[in-house]
């Protein structure tokens, strides 16, 4: 679903809350002090992070998984205050092993899912080619049976 596209009201729980939120957002966007540029920038950034559209193929989905599969185990340690930066470095040293271990496992899962996606895409493409071939053979057989005189 594209950014800014409203969710459909299809009787799901929370539809009334979504409708109320849309109305409040529409009212706020009409105010003269509404930060339109900031909101549009946030919507563009969110759209860039969003999932592919429904018409995207499986290989695009696999590429997205491969892009996000590696997990960086190193957190950002910078801070505006010296004490906060020091505290971050101390905590990072204490949990480094766990962070690296967990990041390696999550990255491995991501790469496995990407591999599964590639294998699945190849299998689907092979089946689609086979179905196309079978349809062509069926059409030939039907045309041959129509051309033969009835006994």
Beta strands, then each sheet from edge to edge (+ up, - down):
end
